[in-house]
Amino acid sequence: MEWDIPDDSVNVESTVLEPIAVSKFLDTLSETDRKILTMRMDDVTLEKIAEELGFKTHSAIHKRIRKIGLAYEKFSGEDLGFSNKEII
């Protein structure tokens, strides 16, 4: 039957499951960390994020992003490079 043929044009994992996992992870973050992550994903500079969120320096934002990355690695079980300091 037609519905028995796999549709290779749709990747269910990346289009359905990954956004659900990311949403669940975001729910575990503080409001500040969600804002930092959202702003950074929108290419806002570390300096601008620090300024807008009331941090004294951009290095504090840098450290928070690293903590968020480590938390995501733990949450997802994926090694993205934060553990080995390959990223940030």
N, C-alpha and C positions, 0 to 999 in steps of 0.2 A: 504494500500500500504506500501511497505517497507520503504519509506522515511517518513511516518507518525509515525513510531515507534521512541520514544525518545532514543537517544544514551547517556546512563548514564556514559559512559567512558570518555566523553568530558565535561569539565566544562568551558563553554564559558566565564563566568564572570572572572575566574582566568586566563584563557589562552589568552583572547582577550581584555576584557574591563579594567582589572587592569593595564596591561602594557600601555595602551593608557592613562589612568588617571595619572599614574606615569610620563609618558613622558610629559604630559601637565603641571604637577606640576614642573618638572625639568626646563621647559621653563620659569617658573616664578622666578627662582633663579638666583642670580648673578653667574658669572663664578667661583668665589672663592668658593661660597657655593656648587656649583655642584662638584668642585674638592674635597672639604672636604667630601662631602657625598659619592662620588665615592671611594675615598681612604679608608674611614672608612668601607665601604661595602666590600672592599678588605682586611680587617683586618689590615690595617696600624695603628700603634699606634698613639695616640694623640700627643705624643712628636715628632714623625717622621713627622706627618702632619704639625705641627707647624714649625718645622725646614725647611721643603721643601717649605712651602708657606710664610715664612718670618715673622711668628708671634713670639713674645717674649717668650710666655709660652704656655704650653699645655692647661691651663685653659681657654685661649681665644678660643681655638678650641672647648672645652667642651661647652662653652656658645653659640658658633655659632651652634653647633649640636642641642642644646636645642631650639634655635630660629627656626631652620629648622623644627624640630619636631612639634613645636607649629604652624608653618605656614602650615605644612601638615595636622594637625588636623583641622585647619580652612578651608583649601582647600577641604578636603575630607568629613568633617562633622563627622569623626570618632574620638572617644576618645581612644587614644592609651596609655594614661598615662602621657603625657608630661604636660598637664594642671594641673594635680593633683600632679605633681612632683614625680610620681611613676617611671618615667624613667628620668635619668640624672637630 
